[in-house]
Amino acid sequence: IEVNGRVFDAYIPAATKPGQFYQYSCEFDAAWVILATYGISATGDELISKIDHDRSIEPYIEETDQGFIIRGGDIINAYSGDYTKSFLARSTATAMRKVFERYGLETALVGDRAGIEAALRSGNLVWMKTTVDFNTWRPATWIMPDGRTRQTVLGNDHAVVAMGFSERGVVIRDVLGPTSTNRNRPYEYEVDWDTFMAAWGAQSFDGLVVTPPSEQ
């Protein structure tokens, strides 16, 4: 597939919008991209209402001899934190799949390059956790109320959509757009495979393939 003079093994024209719904709502903005691409209309607040919220604890940081610890809610099954002001607020693919399923879409977890490539070749967008701009990160361990843990990142947690790939790397839809941390951030960009896999790995290779309604 050739797009703007560049050749890709797979490329799915993904919807976009100018900026996120809230300062730290990236999981829902990435979900919006997929839904809008598939012809499903939803507002940010509607998407946020489709996920369970664990409000038992507002996430906070502890710095220990073993590194950074974030104590927060059950991000495996719910969303934790205040998405309007807390950079610690977040969720995971296993919780976000409930959002897509509540719109009638089928999902499947994905955690490797082969799975990303297969999904995109089949016309399926991929929701995923990474770091802002796929930059370097400070590792952190998220501890849930029942003691379960999840490897994550501290200050630049982010969610985006994989929309294409080639041997060069992965095409990303990122509605964050220009901000004070990167005035030149585009809404679509390519990330080389090594950088992509490293940043994705920092987020426990957390990804979700979402199948278009016409293919279900």
LODREN-593455 format. One line per field, with one value per residue (C-alpha): residue number from 0; residue in one letter; x, y, z. Coordinates in steps of 0.5 Angstrom, whole numbers, m for minus. Layout:
num [NUM; ...] .
residuo [a; ...] .
east [X; ...] .
north [Y; ...] .
up [Z; ...] .
END
This chain:
num [0; 1; 2; 3; 4; 5; 6; 7; 8; 9; 10; 11; 12; 13; 14; 15; 16; 17; 18; 19; 20; 21; 22; 23; 24; 25; 26; 27; 28; 29; 30; 31; 32; 33; 34; 35; 36; 37; 38; 39; 40; 41; 42; 43; 44; 45; 46; 47; 48; 49; 50; 51; 52; 53; 54; 55; 56; 57; 58; 59; 60; 61; 62; 63; 64; 65; 66; 67; 68; 69; 70; 71; 72; 73; 74; 75; 76; 77; 78; 79; 80; 81; 82; 83; 84; 85; 86; 87; 88; 89; 90; 91; 92; 93; 94; 95; 96; 97; 98; 99; 100; 101; 102; 103; 104; 105; 106; 107; 108; 109; 110; 111; 112; 113; 114; 115; 116; 117; 118; 119; 120; 121; 122; 123; 124; 125; 126; 127; 128; 129; 130; 131; 132; 133; 134; 135; 136; 137; 138; 139; 140; 141; 142; 143; 144; 145; 146; 147; 148; 149; 150; 151; 152; 153; 154; 155; 156; 157; 158; 159; 160; 161; 162; 163; 164; 165; 166; 167; 168; 169; 170; 171; 172; 173; 174; 175; 176; 177; 178; 179; 180; 181; 182; 183; 184; 185; 186; 187; 188; 189; 190; 191; 192; 193; 194; 195; 196; 197; 198; 199; 200; 201; 202; 203; 204; 205; 206; 207; 208; 209; 210; 211; 212; 213; 214; 215] .
residuo [i; e; v; n; g; r; v; f; d; a; y; i; p; a; a; t; k; p; g; q; f; y; q; y; s; c; e; f; d; a; a; w; v; i; l; a; t; y; g; i; s; a; t; g; d; e; l; i; s; k; i; d; h; d; r; s; i; e; p; y; i; e; e; t; d; q; g; f; i; i; r; g; g; d; i; i; n; a; y; s; g; d; y; t; k; s; f; l; a; r; s; t; a; t; a; m; r; k; v; f; e; r; y; g; l; e; t; a; l; v; g; d; r; a; g; i; e; a; a; l; r; s; g; n; l; v; w; m; k; t; t; v; d; f; n; t; w; r; p; a; t; w; i; m; p; d; g; r; t; r; q; t; v; l; g; n; d; h; a; v; v; a; m; g; f; s; e; r; g; v; v; i; r; d; v; l; g; p; t; s; t; n; r; n; r; p; y; e; y; e; v; d; w; d; t; f; m; a; a; w; g; a; q; s; f; d; g; l; v; v; t; p; p; s; e; q] .
east [0; 3; 1; 4; 10; 11; 10; 7; 5; m1; m4; m11; m13; m15; m20; m17; m19; m15; m13; m15; m22; m18; m11; m10; m15; m11; m14; m21; m18; m15; m21; m25; m20; m22; m29; m30; m26; m31; m37; m39; m40; m38; m37; m31; m36; m40; m33; m31; m38; m37; m31; m31; m28; m24; m24; m22; m15; m13; m6; 0; 8; 13; 20; 24; 31; 28; 25; 19; 12; 5; 0; m7; m13; m15; m12; m13; m21; m22; m20; m16; m15; m17; m16; m17; m11; m7; m1; m2; m9; m9; m12; m10; m12; m16; m20; m21; m24; m30; m31; m30; m35; m40; m40; m41; m34; m30; m23; m17; m10; m4; 3; 8; 10; 7; 1; 1; 3; m3; m8; m6; m6; m13; m16; m16; m13; m9; m10; m4; 0; 7; 10; 9; 13; 16; 21; 25; 22; 23; 20; 15; 11; 4; 1; m7; m11; m10; m3; m2; 3; 4; 10; 9; 12; 12; 11; 10; 4; 1; m4; m4; m7; m3; m5; 0; 7; 13; 20; 21; 17; 10; 5; 2; m5; m4; m9; m5; m2; 2; 3; 8; 13; 13; 10; 12; 8; 4; m2; 1; 8; 12; 16; 22; 21; 26; 24; 17; 18; 22; 17; 11; 15; 16; 8; 8; 7; 0; m5; m12; m14; m21; m24; m29; m36; m37; m32; m35] .
north [0; 7; 13; 20; 17; 11; 4; 0; m7; m5; 2; 3; 11; 12; 18; 23; 30; 36; 34; 29; 30; 31; 32; 25; 21; 18; 11; 14; 18; 12; 8; 14; 13; 6; 7; 13; 9; 4; 9; 9; 16; 17; 23; 23; 22; 17; 13; 14; 12; 5; 3; 1; 6; 3; 9; 6; 9; 15; 13; 16; 15; 12; 12; 6; 2; m2; 4; 7; 4; 7; 5; 5; 1; m5; m3; m10; m9; m2; 5; 8; 16; 23; 23; 31; 32; 26; 24; 17; 16; 10; 3; m3; m7; m12; m7; m3; m8; m8; m1; m4; m10; m5; m2; m9; m10; m16; m16; m20; m18; m18; m18; m19; m16; m22; m20; m13; m15; m20; m15; m10; m14; m16; m9; m9; m3; m4; 0; 0; 3; 6; 12; 19; 20; 13; 17; 14; 12; 11; 4; 3; m2; m1; m5; m6; m6; m14; m14; m16; m12; m9; m6; 0; 7; 13; 20; 19; 13; 14; 10; 11; 7; 3; 4; 1; m2; m4; m6; 1; 1; 2; 8; 11; 15; 20; 25; 28; 33; 39; 40; 44; 38; 37; 43; 39; 33; 30; 27; 21; 19; 13; 9; 4; m3; m3; 4; 1; m5; m2; 3; m2; m7; m2; m2; m10; m11; m8; m8; m10; m12; m9; m12; m8; m9; m11; m17; m20] .
up [0; m2; 2; 1; m3; 3; 2; 8; 9; 12; 13; 16; 15; 22; 25; 29; 32; 35; 42; 48; 51; 58; 60; 62; 58; 53; 54; 52; 46; 43; 44; 40; 34; 33; 34; 30; 24; 25; 24; 31; 34; 42; 46; 51; 57; 54; 53; 60; 63; 59; 64; 71; 76; 82; 87; 93; 92; 89; 86; 89; 89; 93; 92; 95; 95; 89; 85; 84; 87; 85; 89; 86; 84; 80; 73; 71; 71; 72; 71; 77; 78; 76; 69; 69; 73; 75; 71; 75; 72; 68; 66; 62; 55; 60; 63; 56; 52; 56; 53; 46; 48; 50; 43; 40; 38; 39; 42; 43; 47; 43; 46; 40; 34; 30; 33; 31; 24; 23; 26; 21; 15; 17; 17; 25; 29; 35; 42; 46; 52; 51; 53; 50; 44; 45; 49; 55; 61; 69; 70; 76; 79; 80; 86; 87; 93; 93; 92; 85; 81; 74; 71; 68; 67; 72; 68; 61; 61; 54; 50; 42; 36; 31; 24; 20; 19; 14; 15; 18; 23; 26; 24; 30; 31; 37; 38; 44; 38; 40; 47; 52; 52; 44; 40; 34; 35; 29; 30; 25; 25; 24; 30; 28; 31; 36; 39; 39; 42; 47; 49; 49; 53; 59; 59; 59; 52; 53; 47; 44; 37; 36; 30; 25; 26; 19; 20; 26] .
END
